[in-house]
Amino acid sequence: MKEKYIMVFCTVPEMNTAEKLSKQLVEEKLAACCNIVQGVKSIYIWEEKLQEDQELLLIIKTREATFPALEKKIGETHPYAVPEILALPIIHGNPEYFKWMDDHVK
């Protein structure tokens, strides 16, 4: 595996945002695929108050080299002041899947 592949986690408040952002990332070839996971309950501190929210989780598959442009696009379109954008390395995987990713990511 010569390229470095990553999965990016990003929570969003509702389905419209999840679908819109996912479509933008895939259409602009910043991601090969975005999974939308419903039913995520997030508990965190924001503005000195304990918060509990129902969110959706985007699992975004892309290449490490594309991360800066992907991060910028999320920052430009995400409704949160501080969106969660966390990248994790993919250390092993199906070579045919990686080839498919290469064909669909800048």
Secondary structure, 3 states (H helix, E strand, C coil): CCCCEEEEEEEECCHHHHHHHHHHHHHCCCCCEEEEEEEEEEEEEECCEEEEEEEEEEEEEEEHHHHHHHHHHHHHHCCCCCCCCEEEEECCCCHHHHHHHHHHCC
